[in-house]
């Protein structure tokens, strides 16, 4: 297993959430450049990276593994960036959760709500979540009956599709997304990015952290599968017992009342099973 994980680590690119976190959290200049490519209209000039979103070391289970990159700029804006290689079907609700966590971190006791920073939750995806082939999907809160009326609560959610072809984005962002989807470095920025990735590949501490996390995920996944299998077997046994009781009732061996009692169901519930 150790050899397998070492080989897997050497194959990781920027589309790997762990590698993405390593690069962005240790190199704020790379994070700044990426945000500038995504939001050229904001005129972002600096970012400060914090580690408040990194919880994988203390996480007791897979659900708690989080590798977001949280940053703030000098214009009272906050950014939560996350790399998603696979579609697990939960990103819409995940964006809501990430947004709430950002607000919770910012709003200390006695602080007024007006002091909340404008916040951007950003998912860089190696797939098209919405199926419209767009590079970028941007969501803001608007009035349902008056779409031009914005709530202006400072919340923006952005889903970036590395495989997109539709929409107007910067040439630099296109090349970065090509690196996400194909692991190809084609300009100065992506070549610099590849140099950093190569450094992390050779760094013992980073490799060991990656392998520790991967082993933890594998262990938790095996445990979850074991529980699911046990529950499935138990449910199968219960279902088999119920079918046997129904068969006896239909054959006249038990009355409906006796069958319901043996199945541990009310008479009304048992009759519904009989009717199916």
N, C-alpha and C positions, 0 to 999 in steps of 0.2 A: 504493500500500500504506500509506503514512504517513497519508493522509487516512482510509482505512478503519479503521486502528487508533485514530486519534483519536476517530472517531465511536463505535467499539466501546467505548473507555474511558469516554466520557460516558454510556454506557448501563449500565455495570457497577453492580451493587448489592452488598449484603452477602453474597449467595450466590456472588460471585466470590472465589476463594481468595486472589488477590492483594489485593483490596480488604479482605477480612476480616482478613488479616494486617496491613495498614496500620493499620486502625482499632484492632485489639486490642493491637498492639505499641506504638502511640503513645499509646493512651488506656487505661491500666491500670484506671481507674475503670469503663470500659465492660466490660472483661474481668471485673472483679470482679462487677459486676451480673449478667452473663450466667451466671457460675458459681453465684452465689447463686440464680438462677432455676432452674438445672438441679439443684442439690443443696441445697434449702432445709434439709434435715435436718442438714447438716454445720456450719451456723453459721459460714460463712466470713466473716471480717471484713476481710481484706486480702490482696492478692496482689502479688508482685514478678515483673515480666516480664523474661525474658532473651531474647537473640537467638541462642542457641546452636543452634536448630533451623533457622535460615534459611540455606540453602546455595545458593540459586539463582544468586547472582552468581558463585560459583566453580565451579559445576557444569559438567562437560565434556559432558554429554548430558542428554536429557530425563528419563531415569530418575532423575537426581540432583536434579531440581527439587523442592524441598520448601518448603512455606510454613506449617509448623506454628507455633502460638503456644504457647510453653512458659512456664509460670508456677509459682510456689511460694507457699504461704501460711505463716503463722507457727506452724501446728499440724503441721508436719512432713509436709505433703502436697504432691505435685507434680501438675501438670495439663498434658497435651499436647492441644491443641485444633486441629482441622483442618476446614476447610470442603470439602465434596465436592458439586459441582454435578451430576456425571455418574457413573453406575455403570460403572466400568472392570473390574469383576469380580475385584478383588484386595484388597478392603478387609479381609476376614477375615485374610489373611496379612499385610497391611499393619499391622493392629493389633498383631500379634505382633512385627513389626519395630520399630514405634515404641516398644513397651514395652521391648524390649531396648536401644534407643538411650537411653531415659530412665535405665535402670539403669546403663548404661555411663558416662553423664555424671555420675551421682551417686557412683559407687563408685570413689573414688581409691585409689591404692596404699596398703596397710596399713590400710585402713578395714574394719571388721567388717561382715558382711552384715546384721546386725541394725540397722545405721544407715541402711539404705535407707529412703527416704520411702515412705509409702503413695502409690501412683501411679494416676492416672486417664487413660486414653487415650480421647479423645472425638472422634467424627466427627459433624459436623452435615451431614446428607445431604438433598439436594433430591429424594429418591426413597426408596422403601421397600425396603431391602436384603433383608428377610426375608419380605415379602409378607403380614404379619399385620395391617397397618394400625395398628400401635401407634405412639404418639408416641415412646416411648423403649424401647430394648432394652438391658438391663444384664446383663453377664456377669462371673461370678466363678468361681474354681476350686473345685470341689466333688468329693467322693468319688463315683465312678460307682455304687457299690453302696449307698452311704448318702448320698443327695442332701442331707440336712440337715446333713451334716458338711462344714464349710468348711475349706479348706486354710489360710485366713487368712495368705496370703503378701503381702497389701497391694496386690494387683493387681486393678484393675477396668477393664473395657472397656465403653464406652457408645456406642451408635449411636442418633442422634436422627433421626427421620423428620419432615421439615418438612411433609409431606402427610398425616400421621397423623390419626386421629380417635378412637383407642382408648387408654384409660389416664388416670391421674390426674396432671396436671401443673399448675403454677401458671398463673393467667390471664396473667401477664406473659410467661411462656415461650410460651404459645399465640400471643400477639400478635407476639412476635419471630419465631416460625416462619412466621407469616402474611407477615411482611416478607421472610423468606427465599424463600418460594414465590411471592409475588405482588408484591413490591416496594411494599407498602402500609404506611405509617406511621400507626398508629391510637392511640397513647398517648404519654405524655411521653418514655418511654425510646426508642421507635422514632423519634419525631420528632427527638430529640437525635441519634440515630444517623444519620438522614438528613442533618442539618446537617453532621455530620463527613464523610460521604460526599461531599456537595456541595463541601466545602472541598477534599478530595483531588482531585476532578474538575478543579478550577481550579488546583491546585498544579503548577507546571511540573516540578519535580524528581520528584514522584510519577508524573506522566504519562510522563515520559521513562523512568523505571525500568520502568514497565509495558510500554511500547512496546519497550524493549530486550529484556525477557524474552519477549514475544510473538514478536518477530522471531527470537529464538534457537530458540524452540519450533518455529516454522514451518520454519526452515532444517533443524533436526534431523529434523522429520517428513518433509520432502521427501527428505532423504538416506536415511532409513529406507525410504521407499517405493521409491526408486531401487534400493537394494540388494535389496529384496524382489522387484522386477520382474526384475532381472538374474538372481537366483537361480531365479525361476520359469521364466524363459526357458531357463536352463541345464538345469533339471530336465526341462523339456518336451522339449528336444533329446535328452537322455539316454533319456527314456522312449520317444521316437519311434524311436531307434536300437535299443533293446531289442525293441520290437514288430516292427521290420523283421527282426531276426535270428530271432525266434521264428517269424515267417511263413516264412522260408527253411527253417528246420528242419522245420516241418510240411509244407512242400512237397517235402521230400526233397533240397533243394539242399545243406544242411549236415547233418552228423551232430550229435547232441546234444553230443558232446565239443567239436567245432569251434565250435558256437554258444555254448557256455559260455565258451570261451576268448575269442571275439570280444567277448562281453558283459562280460568281466572278472569273471565270477562262478565260484564253484565249481560242479561238475556238479550237486551236490545242490540248491544254490540255484536254478540254471537250470531244473532239472526242476520246481521248485515254480511258477516263472513259466509254464512250459509247461502245467501242469495247470490254471491259472486261466482 
